[in-house]
Amino acid sequence: MEKDSNLLTNRKVNGVLARITDLILVNILFLLTCIPVVTIADATASMYHMMFHLHEGKDDRTITEYFSFFGKN
C-alpha cells in the first residue's frame, strides 16, 4: 500500500517537473529565435502556439513542434 502511494507521488512530481522543463525550453527557444529583430512576430506566434499545446497536454515533441510552427509563419 505504501509503495502505491509512493509511485503516485513520484508520478505527480515527474509530471510537474516535466511541465516546468517544457516551459523553460519554450522560453529559451523564444529568446533564441528573437535575436534577429525581424523574427519577433514569428517567434511570438510560435511561443503562443506551444503554450496552447502545453496547456492542452500535447507536449510530446516540444522542440520540433516549435520549429515546425516557426517555419510555417
Phi and psi in degrees as a GROMACS rama.xvg file:
@    title "Ramachandran Plot"
@    xaxis  label "Phi"
@    yaxis  label "Psi"
@TYPE xy
-66.3441  -33.6972  GLU-2
-65.9488  -37.6724  LYS-3
-64.8621  -42.3576  ASP-4
-69.6791  -32.276  SER-5
-66.8161  -40.7372  ASN-6
-66.0867  -38.8823  LEU-7
-64.5881  -42.1234  LEU-8
-63.492  -42.5392  THR-9
-63.6233  -39.022  ASN-10
-64.205  -40.6789  ARG-11
-65.9099  -43.6538  LYS-12
-63.9925  -43.6799  VAL-13
-63.9623  -37.4031  ASN-14
-64.8624  -42.7426  GLY-15
-66.5664  -43.176  VAL-16
-66.1569  -36.4812  LEU-17
-66.391  -39.7944  ALA-18
-65.7529  -42.5312  ARG-19
-64.0549  -41.0757  ILE-20
-63.1177  -42.0149  THR-21
-63.8319  -40.1199  ASP-22
-64.7479  -41.7563  LEU-23
-64.3128  -41.344  ILE-24
-64.3004  -43.0809  LEU-25
-63.7257  -39.2032  VAL-26
-67.3465  -38.1979  ASN-27
-65.9089  -42.7991  ILE-28
-61.803  -39.9048  LEU-29
-61.2282  -45.5867  PHE-30
-64.834  -39.5009  LEU-31
-68.3062  -36.9942  LEU-32
-83.1509  -8.7541  THR-33
-91.2093  -4.50231  CYS-34
-57.0002  -51.4673  ILE-35
-75.1738  124.61  PRO-36
-60.5001  -25.4666  VAL-37
-65.3427  -28.2287  VAL-38
-96.1877  14.8593  THR-39
-62.7631  -41.7967  ILE-40
-65.0041  -43.0572  ALA-41
-66.0894  -40.4321  ASP-42
-66.4665  -38.5554  ALA-43
-66.5431  -42.3453  THR-44
-63.7667  -39.7173  ALA-45
-66.7021  -39.5507  SER-46
-64.8756  -44.1807  MET-47
-63.0732  -39.4674  TYR-48
-60.3502  -45.1519  HIS-49
-68.89  -38.5406  MET-50
-63.5061  -37.4936  MET-51
-64.5413  -42.8767  PHE-52
-65.7947  -40.2955  HIS-53
-66.2064  -35.7634  LEU-54
-65.554  -35.7261  HIS-55
-80.0779  -9.79919  GLU-56
91.4835  13.0218  GLY-57
-95.5491  69.1918  LYS-58
-114.224  42.6915  ASP-59
-72.2231  -52.6463  ASP-60
-127.152  87.3588  ARG-61
-67.3141  -48.8841  THR-62
-68.4451  -47.7041  ILE-63
-66.9874  -36.0484  THR-64
-66.5865  -40.568  GLU-65
-61.7753  -49.7499  TYR-66
-72.8278  -27.9516  PHE-67
-68.6758  -40.4435  SER-68
-71.68  -33.9473  PHE-69
-62.8783  -39.4308  PHE-70
-71.3437  -27.1484  GLY-71
-72.314  -25.4733  LYS-72
